[in-house]
Amino acid sequence: MFAIVRTGGKQYRVAAGDKIAVEKLAGEAGDKITLGEVLLAGEGDSLADAAKITVSAEIIAQAKSEKVIVFKKRRRHNYRRRNGHRQQMTLLRIVSVA
């Protein structure tokens, strides 16, 4: 069985046993959480009622994503700024979709 859940403003297609990286969620490694907003659920070609489906996950780790370089430049004004950013993220293992 699969489900499409929304968390952190993004949508993910998940099934039991999947590992996903989402925007930072509160909790420590090893904590169990429930992903609340289930948009769609189904098995194969058939769809199920998403209101009755719960998706539970386990937090694997709190980590940072890859570094993104922010470079600003204005032509002919001797203006250059270089900055980096690493977004906080949470690694999840989907325990069950039921």
Contacts in CASP RR format, 6 or more apart in sequence:
PFRMAT RR
TARGET T0000
AUTHOR 0000-0000-0000
METHOD contacts of the structure
MODEL  1
MFAIVRTGGKQYRVAAGDKIAVEKLAGEAGDKITLGEVLLAGEGDSLADA
AKITVSAEIIAQAKSEKVIVFKKRRRHNYRRRNGHRQQMTLLRIVSVA
1 15 0 8 1.000
1 16 0 8 1.000
1 41 0 8 1.000
1 42 0 8 1.000
1 43 0 8 1.000
1 48 0 8 1.000
1 97 0 8 1.000
1 98 0 8 1.000
2 13 0 8 1.000
2 14 0 8 1.000
2 15 0 8 1.000
2 41 0 8 1.000
2 42 0 8 1.000
2 43 0 8 1.000
2 44 0 8 1.000
2 97 0 8 1.000
3 13 0 8 1.000
3 14 0 8 1.000
3 15 0 8 1.000
3 38 0 8 1.000
3 39 0 8 1.000
3 40 0 8 1.000
3 41 0 8 1.000
3 42 0 8 1.000
3 50 0 8 1.000
3 53 0 8 1.000
3 55 0 8 1.000
3 97 0 8 1.000
4 11 0 8 1.000
4 12 0 8 1.000
4 13 0 8 1.000
4 14 0 8 1.000
4 38 0 8 1.000
4 39 0 8 1.000
4 40 0 8 1.000
4 41 0 8 1.000
5 11 0 8 1.000
5 12 0 8 1.000
5 14 0 8 1.000
5 35 0 8 1.000
5 36 0 8 1.000
5 37 0 8 1.000
5 38 0 8 1.000
5 39 0 8 1.000
5 55 0 8 1.000
6 12 0 8 1.000
6 37 0 8 1.000
6 39 0 8 1.000
7 22 0 8 1.000
7 23 0 8 1.000
7 25 0 8 1.000
7 35 0 8 1.000
7 36 0 8 1.000
7 37 0 8 1.000
8 22 0 8 1.000
8 23 0 8 1.000
9 23 0 8 1.000
10 22 0 8 1.000
10 23 0 8 1.000
11 39 0 8 1.000
12 20 0 8 1.000
12 22 0 8 1.000
14 20 0 8 1.000
14 35 0 8 1.000
14 55 0 8 1.000
14 94 0 8 1.000
14 97 0 8 1.000
15 94 0 8 1.000
15 97 0 8 1.000
16 94 0 8 1.000
16 95 0 8 1.000
16 96 0 8 1.000
16 97 0 8 1.000
17 93 0 8 1.000
17 94 0 8 1.000
17 95 0 8 1.000
18 93 0 8 1.000
18 94 0 8 1.000
19 60 0 8 1.000
19 91 0 8 1.000
19 92 0 8 1.000
19 93 0 8 1.000
19 94 0 8 1.000
20 91 0 8 1.000
20 92 0 8 1.000
20 94 0 8 1.000
21 63 0 8 1.000
21 65 0 8 1.000
21 89 0 8 1.000
21 90 0 8 1.000
21 91 0 8 1.000
21 92 0 8 1.000
22 89 0 8 1.000
22 90 0 8 1.000
22 92 0 8 1.000
23 87 0 8 1.000
23 88 0 8 1.000
23 89 0 8 1.000
23 90 0 8 1.000
24 62 0 8 1.000
24 88 0 8 1.000
24 89 0 8 1.000
24 90 0 8 1.000
25 33 0 8 1.000
25 59 0 8 1.000
25 90 0 8 1.000
25 92 0 8 1.000
27 33 0 8 1.000
27 59 0 8 1.000
27 62 0 8 1.000
27 90 0 8 1.000
28 59 0 8 1.000
28 62 0 8 1.000
29 59 0 8 1.000
29 60 0 8 1.000
29 61 0 8 1.000
29 62 0 8 1.000
30 58 0 8 1.000
30 59 0 8 1.000
30 60 0 8 1.000
31 58 0 8 1.000
31 59 0 8 1.000
32 56 0 8 1.000
32 57 0 8 1.000
32 58 0 8 1.000
32 59 0 8 1.000
32 95 0 8 1.000
33 56 0 8 1.000
33 57 0 8 1.000
33 58 0 8 1.000
33 59 0 8 1.000
33 92 0 8 1.000
34 54 0 8 1.000
34 55 0 8 1.000
34 56 0 8 1.000
34 57 0 8 1.000
35 55 0 8 1.000
35 56 0 8 1.000
35 57 0 8 1.000
36 54 0 8 1.000
36 55 0 8 1.000
38 50 0 8 1.000
38 51 0 8 1.000
38 53 0 8 1.000
38 54 0 8 1.000
38 55 0 8 1.000
39 50 0 8 1.000
40 47 0 8 1.000
40 50 0 8 1.000
41 47 0 8 1.000
41 48 0 8 1.000
41 49 0 8 1.000
41 50 0 8 1.000
41 53 0 8 1.000
41 97 0 8 1.000
42 48 0 8 1.000
53 97 0 8 1.000
53 98 0 8 1.000
54 96 0 8 1.000
54 97 0 8 1.000
54 98 0 8 1.000
55 94 0 8 1.000
55 96 0 8 1.000
55 97 0 8 1.000
56 94 0 8 1.000
56 95 0 8 1.000
56 96 0 8 1.000
57 92 0 8 1.000
57 93 0 8 1.000
57 94 0 8 1.000
57 95 0 8 1.000
58 92 0 8 1.000
58 93 0 8 1.000
58 95 0 8 1.000
59 90 0 8 1.000
59 91 0 8 1.000
59 92 0 8 1.000
60 91 0 8 1.000
60 92 0 8 1.000
60 93 0 8 1.000
61 90 0 8 1.000
61 91 0 8 1.000
62 88 0 8 1.000
62 89 0 8 1.000
62 90 0 8 1.000
62 91 0 8 1.000
63 88 0 8 1.000
63 89 0 8 1.000
63 90 0 8 1.000
63 91 0 8 1.000
64 86 0 8 1.000
64 87 0 8 1.000
64 88 0 8 1.000
64 89 0 8 1.000
65 86 0 8 1.000
65 87 0 8 1.000
65 88 0 8 1.000
65 89 0 8 1.000
66 86 0 8 1.000
67 84 0 8 1.000
67 85 0 8 1.000
67 86 0 8 1.000
68 84 0 8 1.000
68 85 0 8 1.000
68 86 0 8 1.000
68 87 0 8 1.000
69 82 0 8 1.000
69 83 0 8 1.000
69 84 0 8 1.000
70 81 0 8 1.000
70 82 0 8 1.000
70 83 0 8 1.000
70 84 0 8 1.000
70 85 0 8 1.000
71 80 0 8 1.000
71 81 0 8 1.000
71 82 0 8 1.000
71 83 0 8 1.000
72 79 0 8 1.000
72 80 0 8 1.000
72 81 0 8 1.000
72 83 0 8 1.000
73 79 0 8 1.000
73 80 0 8 1.000
73 81 0 8 1.000
END
